[in-house]
Amino acid sequence: MDVYDAKQPQTCLICGFTIDHNKQGRFTSHLKNEHNFTNVKKRIINALLATT
């Protein structure tokens, strides 16, 4: 498993938007503002649990 590094680029799997780093929660802000995710952590955990 790769270690998470906020300095590395991330790509949104919903829309393909790429962000050059996730410092200051920029990726989370993208999910909240562009995709109306109000509780990102809970949604991610639920999605992961649904796939196991």
FENRACOR-V749013 format. One record per residue. N is the residue number from 0. RES is the residue in one small letter. SS is DSSP state (@ for helix, = for strand, . for the rest). PHI is phi in radians with two decimals (999 if undefined). Layout:
# FENRACOR-V749013
N|RES|SS|PHI + N|RES|SS|PHI
This chain:
# FENRACOR-V749013
0|m|.|999 + 1|d|.|-1.36 + 2|v|.|-1.42 + 3|y|.|-1.19 + 4|d|.|-2.37 + 5|a|.|-1.12 + 6|k|.|-1.44 + 7|q|.|-1.55 + 8|p|.|-1.11 + 9|q|=|-2.29 + 10|t|=|-2.08 + 11|c|.|-1.27 + 12|l|.|-1.33 + 13|i|.|-1.44 + 14|c|.|-2.13 + 15|g|.|1.52 + 16|f|.|-1.08 + 17|t|=|-1.93 + 18|i|=|-2.02 + 19|d|.|-1.27 + 20|h|.|-2.80 + 21|n|.|-1.99 + 22|k|@|-1.15 + 23|q|@|1.10 + 24|g|@|1.17 + 25|r|@|-1.08 + 26|f|@|-1.22 + 27|t|@|-1.08 + 28|s|@|-1.08 + 29|h|@|-1.04 + 30|l|@|-1.08 + 31|k|@|-1.18 + 32|n|@|-1.39 + 33|e|@|-1.60 + 34|h|@|-2.14 + 35|n|.|1.00 + 36|f|.|-1.43 + 37|t|.|-1.62 + 38|n|.|-2.36 + 39|v|@|-1.05 + 40|k|@|-1.03 + 41|k|@|-1.11 + 42|r|@|-1.12 + 43|i|@|-1.13 + 44|i|@|-1.08 + 45|n|@|-1.11 + 46|a|@|-1.14 + 47|l|@|-1.14 + 48|l|@|-1.15 + 49|a|@|-1.22 + 50|t|.|-1.61 + 51|t|.|-1.77
